[in-house]
Amino acid sequence: MTVRNITLLGHKDHGKSTLIGNLLILTNSVTKTRIKEAETYSKRLHRDFEPAFILDSFHEEREGGLTIDVTRAEMQYRRTTFSFIDVPGHEELIKNMISGASYASTALLLVSAKSGEGIRDQTKRHLFIARMLGIDGLVVAVNKMDLVGYSEASFEAIKESLSGFITAIGFETRNVKFIPISAYTGENLVNCSKRMGWYGGMSLLDALYSASKASSADASGPLRLLVQGVLDGKERLIAGRIIKGKLRTGEEACLATDRVAIRIKSIVVKGKRVSSAKAGENVAIGVDKPVNGGLRGSLICGAEYCPTSRNTITARIFLTKKLGEKLSIRFNGMDIPCKGLRVLKYVDAVTGMESPHGTAKPLNALVAELSLAKKIAVESFNDTRELGRFVFYSDGEFAGIGTVQ
């Protein structure tokens, strides 16, 4: 069965947990026991039934009405498993949001139509980060339509206000869908609502089915094998994951960082010797030269094309804290100090505007040139995601994410 990862974005209180809870019920993806538990907690807190309690796992979440961590929920629809990654919407937990969004290919953004809520700065930051992480497909669910009398004008106002920003940060219009919903009443989630007859589009799940792409590794193009370590035994094997291309025994390859030519002598996949392996598979390979244990984070590539290793990269960096004195990056398991950072542009994550003048502020972005303490084999994020992204640290603390330009 196909699995499609979808990250759920949006400001706090706009109804993300309620939406997932109701979807689990409507698709028969949750047990009666779990529903009963949610009903019991609702009564204990003197509330009407809260679908959100099906998803929220912690007592303090139920008491406070917010989601404190990344939560996964799976449901089946049209022979497809949707894996929803519900991430925090409030500003203080944006690190967890970044972690959750990085696993998805499609984003579902919730925006409340209720008066006084609507489009918030955090709404736009979530979109900015999602696009920066390479998410292409976007479904915008305008929620709480039951609280505005199912008004078409309210829906169109949010759609018009948000459309310009969405295209400005790089989403293509053809990959974006807007849908009016009520997460609480379940309208337009699985079946289209008669109360919103003016909307002639698909239900939310049908739109997600159409917009999302099944996760698939790229078996075309030159070989890229990311090394995870060395396995000791009768034959020392290099363990890693093929992130692009194919691998065959007898072929010539290259250790990218040092430009060392090697030949593939053997390939093991899931404990069995095979003659070839493709993108997406974890492998252990034997090569014709002695290997050491310091290869973690290295790259094995095809002999015909090997990326240039460098210690200077240009990257877009989303900041979560003020820059300190000691900067570093974590790139594919390697911790690498930064010897210098030169800002080329300042980027406002709420407006999407870029400027050569400004200051490095948390919850905004930079385009900067980084000088690293060692050379690494990188490619642009658009070409190979695994070789074009890193975690950014300031004074030993998490400070954001970066993507190589």
SENU-465788 format. One line per field, with one value per residue (C-alpha): residue number from 1; residue in three letters; y, x, z. Coordinates in pm, 1 decimal, padded with zeros to 6 digits. Each point is the difference from the previous one (the first is absolute). Layout:
nr [NUM_...] .
rest [ALA_...] .
yy [Y_...] .
xx [X_...] .
zz [Z_...] .
//
This chain:
nr [1_2_3_4_5_6_7_8_9_10_11_12_13_14_15_16_17_18_19_20_21_22_23_24_25_26_27_28_29_30_31_32_33_34_35_36_37_38_39_40_41_42_43_44_45_46_47_48_49_50_51_52_53_54_55_56_57_58_59_60_61_62_63_64_65_66_67_68_69_70_71_72_73_74_75_76_77_78_79_80_81_82_83_84_85_86_87_88_89_90_91_92_93_94_95_96_97_98_99_100_101_102_103_104_105_106_107_108_109_110_111_112_113_114_115_116_117_118_119_120_121_122_123_124_125_126_127_128_129_130_131_132_133_134_135_136_137_138_139_140_141_142_143_144_145_146_147_148_149_150_151_152_153_154_155_156_157_158_159_160_161_162_163_164_165_166_167_168_169_170_171_172_173_174_175_176_177_178_179_180_181_182_183_184_185_186_187_188_189_190_191_192_193_194_195_196_197_198_199_200_201_202_203_204_205_206_207_208_209_210_211_212_213_214_215_216_217_218_219_220_221_222_223_224_225_226_227_228_229_230_231_232_233_234_235_236_237_238_239_240_241_242_243_244_245_246_247_248_249_250_251_252_253_254_255_256_257_258_259_260_261_262_263_264_265_266_267_268_269_270_271_272_273_274_275_276_277_278_279_280_281_282_283_284_285_286_287_288_289_290_291_292_293_294_295_296_297_298_299_300_301_302_303_304_305_306_307_308_309_310_311_312_313_314_315_316_317_318_319_320_321_322_323_324_325_326_327_328_329_330_331_332_333_334_335_336_337_338_339_340_341_342_343_344_345_346_347_348_349_350_351_352_353_354_355_356_357_358_359_360_361_362_363_364_365_366_367_368_369_370_371_372_373_374_375_376_377_378_379_380_381_382_383_384_385_386_387_388_389_390_391_392_393_394_395_396_397_398_399_400_401_402_403_404_405] .
rest [MET_THR_VAL_ARG_ASN_ILE_THR_LEU_LEU_GLY_HIS_LYS_ASP_HIS_GLY_LYS_SER_THR_LEU_ILE_GLY_ASN_LEU_LEU_ILE_LEU_THR_ASN_SER_VAL_THR_LYS_THR_ARG_ILE_LYS_GLU_ALA_GLU_THR_TYR_SER_LYS_ARG_LEU_HIS_ARG_ASP_PHE_GLU_PRO_ALA_PHE_ILE_LEU_ASP_SER_PHE_HIS_GLU_GLU_ARG_GLU_GLY_GLY_LEU_THR_ILE_ASP_VAL_THR_ARG_ALA_GLU_MET_GLN_TYR_ARG_ARG_THR_THR_PHE_SER_PHE_ILE_ASP_VAL_PRO_GLY_HIS_GLU_GLU_LEU_ILE_LYS_ASN_MET_ILE_SER_GLY_ALA_SER_TYR_ALA_SER_THR_ALA_LEU_LEU_LEU_VAL_SER_ALA_LYS_SER_GLY_GLU_GLY_ILE_ARG_ASP_GLN_THR_LYS_ARG_HIS_LEU_PHE_ILE_ALA_ARG_MET_LEU_GLY_ILE_ASP_GLY_LEU_VAL_VAL_ALA_VAL_ASN_LYS_MET_ASP_LEU_VAL_GLY_TYR_SER_GLU_ALA_SER_PHE_GLU_ALA_ILE_LYS_GLU_SER_LEU_SER_GLY_PHE_ILE_THR_ALA_ILE_GLY_PHE_GLU_THR_ARG_ASN_VAL_LYS_PHE_ILE_PRO_ILE_SER_ALA_TYR_THR_GLY_GLU_ASN_LEU_VAL_ASN_CYS_SER_LYS_ARG_MET_GLY_TRP_TYR_GLY_GLY_MET_SER_LEU_LEU_ASP_ALA_LEU_TYR_SER_ALA_SER_LYS_ALA_SER_SER_ALA_ASP_ALA_SER_GLY_PRO_LEU_ARG_LEU_LEU_VAL_GLN_GLY_VAL_LEU_ASP_GLY_LYS_GLU_ARG_LEU_ILE_ALA_GLY_ARG_ILE_ILE_LYS_GLY_LYS_LEU_ARG_THR_GLY_GLU_GLU_ALA_CYS_LEU_ALA_THR_ASP_ARG_VAL_ALA_ILE_ARG_ILE_LYS_SER_ILE_VAL_VAL_LYS_GLY_LYS_ARG_VAL_SER_SER_ALA_LYS_ALA_GLY_GLU_ASN_VAL_ALA_ILE_GLY_VAL_ASP_LYS_PRO_VAL_ASN_GLY_GLY_LEU_ARG_GLY_SER_LEU_ILE_CYS_GLY_ALA_GLU_TYR_CYS_PRO_THR_SER_ARG_ASN_THR_ILE_THR_ALA_ARG_ILE_PHE_LEU_THR_LYS_LYS_LEU_GLY_GLU_LYS_LEU_SER_ILE_ARG_PHE_ASN_GLY_MET_ASP_ILE_PRO_CYS_LYS_GLY_LEU_ARG_VAL_LEU_LYS_TYR_VAL_ASP_ALA_VAL_THR_GLY_MET_GLU_SER_PRO_HIS_GLY_THR_ALA_LYS_PRO_LEU_ASN_ALA_LEU_VAL_ALA_GLU_LEU_SER_LEU_ALA_LYS_LYS_ILE_ALA_VAL_GLU_SER_PHE_ASN_ASP_THR_ARG_GLU_LEU_GLY_ARG_PHE_VAL_PHE_TYR_SER_ASP_GLY_GLU_PHE_ALA_GLY_ILE_GLY_THR_VAL_GLN] .
yy [00000.0_00347.2_00222.3_00376.7_00227.2_00321.6_00264.7_00193.4_00370.4_00299.8_00234.6_-00129.9_-00023.3_-00019.9_-00360.3_-00237.0_-00261.2_00019.5_-00060.6_-00308.9_-00137.9_00028.2_-00142.6_-00303.2_-00050.3_00055.9_-00241.5_-00266.5_00026.6_00018.9_-00254.8_00038.0_-00015.6_00308.0_00185.7_-00094.2_00128.6_00333.5_00021.2_-00066.4_00271.8_00243.5_-00058.9_00026.8_00344.6_00093.6_00034.8_-00135.5_-00286.7_00111.7_-00199.2_00158.2_-00216.8_-00306.6_00140.0_00185.5_-00245.2_00204.7_00119.3_00353.6_00019.7_-00082.2_00245.3_00281.5_-00059.4_-00004.2_-00258.5_-00016.1_-00232.8_-00155.9_-00267.9_-00250.3_-00138.3_-00244.3_-00064.4_-00187.3_00147.9_-00122.9_-00276.9_00259.7_00049.8_00364.4_00059.8_00336.5_00174.9_00242.1_00259.2_00280.3_00325.6_00229.7_00196.4_-00147.0_-00351.8_00081.6_-00234.7_-00294.6_00136.9_00000.8_-00360.2_-00113.1_00183.5_-00138.7_-00347.7_00103.4_00074.3_00170.9_00257.3_00054.0_00350.1_00086.7_00361.6_00096.2_00199.6_00105.9_00373.9_00106.7_-00304.0_-00024.8_00033.9_00051.1_00053.9_-00358.7_-00118.5_00158.4_-00121.0_-00356.4_00039.9_00157.3_-00288.8_-00262.6_00142.1_00036.9_-00369.9_-00088.6_-00067.5_00047.7_-00093.1_00221.8_-00026.4_00296.3_-00094.7_00304.4_-00131.0_00091.2_00083.7_-00100.0_00301.5_00249.5_-00130.1_-00193.6_00334.6_-00015.2_00357.7_-00098.4_-00287.9_00214.2_00275.0_-00240.3_-00158.1_00340.0_00121.9_-00310.0_-00078.8_00275.5_-00105.7_-00366.7_00069.5_00254.6_-00263.2_-00248.0_-00219.0_-00052.2_00095.7_-00331.4_-00185.9_00197.5_-00074.6_00195.5_-00182.8_00129.5_-00242.5_-00044.0_-00231.8_-00019.5_-00093.1_-00204.1_00194.2_-00021.0_-00240.5_-00326.4_00103.7_00341.0_00207.4_00110.7_00305.9_00121.8_-00066.2_00302.3_-00200.2_-00229.9_-00163.1_-00323.9_-00113.3_00044.4_-00363.5_-00007.7_00320.2_-00144.7_-00318.6_00208.3_00237.9_-00234.9_-00211.4_-00342.6_00004.3_-00144.4_00001.9_00118.2_-00300.4_00211.6_00215.6_-00055.7_-00219.3_00163.1_-00230.5_00167.9_-00187.3_-00074.3_-00195.7_-00301.7_-00353.1_-00221.5_-00370.6_-00238.3_00261.0_00366.2_00138.2_00358.5_00050.9_00271.1_00101.8_00057.5_00335.9_00020.2_-00223.2_-00368.9_-00211.8_-00315.0_-00241.9_00044.5_00368.5_00278.6_00258.2_00283.8_00121.2_00358.4_00190.5_-00134.3_-00095.2_-00357.9_-00245.4_-00328.5_-00307.0_-00161.2_-00364.9_-00100.2_00132.9_-00119.0_00103.9_-00127.7_-00264.4_-00141.2_00042.8_00162.0_00115.4_00344.7_00245.7_00316.1_00331.1_-00033.0_-00320.7_-00042.5_-00193.1_-00138.4_-00005.0_-00148.6_00195.6_-00076.2_00228.8_-00000.8_00215.1_00170.0_00088.0_00375.0_00001.9_00098.0_00277.3_-00064.6_-00046.5_-00276.3_00101.4_-00131.1_00026.0_00190.0_00290.9_00097.7_00330.1_00237.4_00003.4_00350.4_00188.2_00306.3_-00026.4_00243.1_-00086.2_00126.6_-00023.5_00031.4_00125.1_-00097.3_00192.8_00292.0_-00068.5_-00056.2_-00015.2_-00370.0_-00125.2_-00353.2_-00230.4_-00364.8_-00153.2_-00367.0_-00094.7_00216.2_00300.4_00267.9_00336.1_00314.0_00222.0_00287.2_00115.5_00277.4_00115.8_00054.4_00066.8_00035.4_-00171.5_00086.9_-00333.1_00176.2_00202.7_-00204.1_00318.9_-00005.5_00289.7_00052.8_00206.7_-00101.0_-00204.3_-00372.2_-00046.6_-00321.5_-00141.0_00154.8_-00119.5_00083.3_-00078.1_-00031.8_-00127.6_-00244.4_-00081.0_-00347.9_-00157.1_-00300.2_-00087.2_-00181.2_-00142.4_00204.3_00063.9_00252.4_-00091.4_00009.4_-00264.8_-00241.0_00079.6_-00224.0_00172.9_00349.0_00048.0_00039.1_00093.9_00329.7_00053.3_00310.6_-00031.4_-00370.6_00050.4_-00070.6_00320.6_-00097.9_-00187.6_00065.8_-00102.3_00025.3_00228.1] .
xx [00000.0_00127.4_00101.8_-00021.2_00152.8_-00187.9_00110.4_-00274.0_00079.3_-00169.9_-00027.8_-00105.3_-00375.5_-00082.0_-00117.3_00276.2_-00047.9_-00378.9_00034.6_00219.5_-00220.2_-00311.9_00174.6_00104.4_-00364.0_-00145.8_00244.8_-00046.8_00369.5_-00038.2_-00131.7_-00327.2_00203.6_00200.8_-00320.1_-00151.7_00309.8_-00028.6_-00367.9_00089.2_00265.4_-00241.3_-00258.7_00262.7_00093.9_-00369.9_00019.3_-00191.5_00174.6_00346.5_00140.2_00339.1_00031.8_00034.2_00329.7_00142.4_00186.0_00094.5_-00206.4_00137.0_-00100.9_-00358.9_-00002.6_00167.8_-00144.3_00328.5_00224.5_00347.1_00186.8_00000.7_-00269.8_-00060.6_-00339.0_-00074.0_-00322.3_-00095.1_-00190.6_-00033.1_00257.7_00244.5_00140.2_00021.1_00261.9_-00081.5_00273.7_-00167.7_00251.6_-00019.2_-00147.1_00124.5_00317.7_00206.3_-00008.2_00101.5_00301.7_-00240.7_-00197.7_00314.5_00074.5_-00352.6_-00027.6_00329.3_-00154.1_-00290.2_-00047.5_-00337.1_-00122.1_-00349.9_-00038.2_-00292.4_-00117.6_-00291.3_-00284.3_-00119.9_-00000.5_00315.4_00205.1_00065.7_00346.5_00273.8_00375.0_00053.7_-00223.6_00238.9_00313.8_-00125.8_-00055.8_00344.0_00172.6_-00204.1_00100.5_00361.1_00000.0_-00103.7_-00371.9_-00172.4_-00364.6_-00217.2_-00362.3_-00138.5_-00299.9_-00198.6_-00140.3_-00284.3_-00236.5_-00285.5_00087.9_-00037.5_-00330.7_00172.2_00068.4_00151.1_00124.9_00199.1_00159.9_00086.6_00148.8_00250.4_00078.6_00068.6_00212.2_00219.8_00039.7_00253.0_00231.5_-00021.3_00117.0_00260.5_00184.3_00013.4_-00311.7_-00143.0_-00367.6_-00085.1_00125.9_-00214.7_-00363.8_-00233.3_-00288.3_-00262.4_-00053.0_-00128.1_00238.7_-00237.8_-00318.1_00186.0_-00133.9_00198.1_00247.0_-00099.6_-00322.8_-00095.1_-00230.4_-00346.2_00033.9_00280.8_-00166.6_00177.3_00324.9_00024.9_00334.8_00120.2_-00023.3_00311.3_00114.6_-00055.0_00201.4_00281.7_-00008.6_00032.2_00265.1_00230.0_00265.9_00104.1_00345.8_00238.6_00374.8_00168.4_00149.2_00107.7_00309.0_00348.7_00062.3_-00013.9_00061.4_00006.9_00233.6_-00133.5_00297.2_00228.2_-00099.6_00268.7_00016.5_00185.9_-00040.3_-00017.4_-00307.5_-00110.0_-00359.2_-00215.1_-00313.3_-00031.0_-00172.7_00023.9_00090.1_00094.5_00289.3_00139.9_00278.5_00313.8_-00065.4_00248.7_-00098.7_00159.6_00025.9_-00098.3_00185.9_00347.5_-00067.4_00113.4_-00092.6_-00151.0_-00160.8_-00315.7_00081.0_-00321.3_-00344.4_-00217.4_-00365.2_-00205.6_00261.9_00014.8_00268.4_-00135.4_00148.6_-00160.7_-00189.9_-00196.8_-00094.2_-00186.0_00176.3_00233.1_00309.4_00329.9_00269.7_00345.2_00262.0_00346.3_00187.9_00040.8_-00258.3_00013.5_-00266.2_-00002.1_-00220.8_-00333.8_-00160.8_00224.4_-00134.8_00061.5_-00088.8_00024.6_00342.1_-00147.8_-00123.5_00116.0_-00104.0_00277.1_00078.5_00024.7_00027.8_-00193.7_-00373.4_-00282.6_-00316.1_-00340.3_-00026.1_-00315.1_00097.3_-00168.2_00234.8_00240.5_00340.7_00276.4_00377.7_00050.2_-00191.7_-00009.5_-00206.4_-00100.0_00013.5_-00090.5_00122.2_00313.6_00046.1_00195.9_00105.7_-00057.0_00303.5_-00207.2_-00343.6_-00058.7_-00358.5_-00099.6_-00372.7_-00247.5_-00336.7_-00324.0_-00180.7_-00336.8_00008.7_00249.1_00187.7_00378.8_00235.5_00378.5_-00046.5_-00133.2_00083.3_00011.5_-00322.0_-00150.7_-00297.7_00131.9_00250.1_00335.2_00173.6_00359.9_00341.5_00138.9_00369.2_00036.7_00288.7_00008.4_-00101.9_-00327.1_-00163.0_-00317.0_-00251.1_-00278.5_-00312.7_-00202.2_00226.0_00047.2_-00178.8_00213.3_00316.7_-00143.8_-00135.6_00148.3_-00084.8_00143.1_00141.1_00102.8_00210.6_-00084.0_-00378.1_-00244.6_-00035.8_-00179.6_00020.8_00180.8_-00031.0_00285.1_-00068.9] .
zz [00000.0_-00088.8_00292.5_-00035.4_00264.3_00068.4_00246.3_00174.0_00042.2_00153.2_00293.3_00341.9_00061.2_-00371.1_00035.1_-00111.5_00271.3_-00037.2_-00373.0_00037.6_00276.4_-00213.7_-00307.4_00204.9_00099.2_-00347.0_-00166.0_00271.6_00083.1_00377.5_00249.1_00188.8_00320.4_-00100.4_-00092.0_00334.3_00179.1_-00181.9_00097.4_00364.7_00005.5_-00166.8_00273.9_00273.1_-00129.9_-00034.3_-00379.1_-00294.1_-00177.3_-00115.8_-00297.0_00077.1_00309.8_-00221.9_-00125.5_00300.3_00221.1_00301.2_00293.1_-00021.3_-00366.7_00085.0_00287.5_-00192.2_-00343.5_-00190.2_-00163.0_00156.4_-00232.5_-00344.6_-00021.0_-00278.3_-00096.9_-00279.8_-00186.7_-00314.8_-00290.7_-00359.6_00049.8_00127.6_00348.3_00096.1_00268.6_00154.6_00194.2_00237.6_00114.2_00258.6_-00118.7_00273.2_-00044.0_00284.2_-00146.5_-00356.4_00028.2_00023.9_-00292.5_-00214.3_00097.3_-00086.5_-00330.6_-00131.9_-00048.8_-00223.9_-00369.5_00042.6_00252.6_00132.5_00143.3_00225.4_00017.1_00221.2_-00159.4_00346.7_00064.0_00185.0_-00107.1_-00373.8_-00154.8_00260.7_-00020.3_00113.6_-00285.3_-00247.3_00179.2_-00019.9_-00374.7_-00043.3_00179.1_-00186.0_-00336.2_00112.0_00093.0_-00353.4_00047.8_-00336.6_00051.1_00220.5_00107.8_00194.9_00213.8_00109.2_00327.5_00237.8_-00284.6_00233.2_00216.8_-00286.3_-00133.2_-00282.0_-00166.7_-00346.5_00044.2_00310.8_-00188.9_-00303.0_00218.3_00156.4_-00335.6_-00156.9_00293.6_00007.5_-00371.4_-00071.2_00283.2_-00097.9_-00354.9_00117.5_00207.8_-00287.6_-00003.6_-00347.7_-00031.9_-00166.5_00310.0_00248.0_00092.4_00232.4_00171.9_00247.7_00290.4_00350.8_00184.1_00296.8_-00189.2_-00263.6_-00297.4_-00324.9_00158.9_-00169.2_-00172.2_-00138.3_00217.1_-00119.2_00221.8_-00225.5_-00332.6_-00143.7_00020.3_-00298.6_00074.9_00158.3_00360.5_00212.3_-00023.2_-00375.8_-00034.9_00209.4_-00205.0_-00315.3_00132.8_00186.0_-00160.0_00109.9_00155.0_-00250.9_-00027.9_-00318.5_-00175.2_-00295.4_-00025.6_00138.8_00303.9_00344.5_00298.8_00340.6_00237.6_00348.3_00134.9_-00036.1_00104.1_00149.8_-00084.7_-00224.5_-00268.7_00104.6_-00169.6_-00055.5_00115.6_-00150.0_-00184.4_-00372.5_-00041.1_-00377.7_-00292.9_-00006.9_00124.4_-00167.3_00086.7_-00209.5_-00060.5_00059.8_00261.9_00190.9_00360.6_-00066.3_00273.2_-00081.9_-00362.6_00068.2_-00275.6_00121.1_-00155.6_00137.9_00085.0_00179.6_00096.3_00289.0_00037.6_00296.1_00076.8_-00352.7_-00264.0_-00315.7_-00327.2_00006.2_00221.2_-00065.1_00159.0_00327.1_00109.9_00296.0_-00103.5_00126.2_-00266.0_-00031.7_-00194.3_-00136.0_00241.2_00379.5_00177.3_00338.5_00255.8_-00063.3_-00306.8_00159.5_-00203.3_-00300.5_-00349.9_-00251.1_-00352.0_-00350.8_-00157.4_-00296.1_00210.4_00345.9_00165.3_00096.9_00370.4_00142.6_00324.3_-00116.2_-00067.4_-00069.9_00188.8_00105.7_00379.3_00209.1_00345.8_00326.9_00230.0_-00001.9_-00153.5_00255.9_-00028.6_-00074.3_-00303.9_-00137.6_-00217.7_00026.1_-00344.8_-00044.5_00346.4_-00007.5_00230.6_-00184.8_00149.2_-00207.8_-00032.3_-00133.2_-00119.2_-00252.8_-00047.7_-00363.4_00053.4_00283.9_-00048.8_00180.8_00056.8_00042.7_-00323.0_-00204.5_-00087.2_-00042.4_00068.3_00007.8_00315.3_00339.0_00308.8_00072.4_00199.5_00140.2_-00196.3_-00318.5_-00258.7_-00154.3_-00323.7_00111.4_-00097.1_00256.9_00037.3_00150.3_00190.4_-00236.6_-00352.4_-00062.5_-00310.5_-00046.2_-00274.8_-00023.7_00194.6_-00322.5_-00154.1_00293.2_00324.8_00221.5_-00123.7_00013.8_00352.4_00345.8_00356.9_00121.1_00351.2_00192.2_00316.8_00011.0_-00014.7_-00281.6_-00199.1_-00322.0_-00326.3_-00323.6_-00363.4_-00248.3_-00296.0] .
//
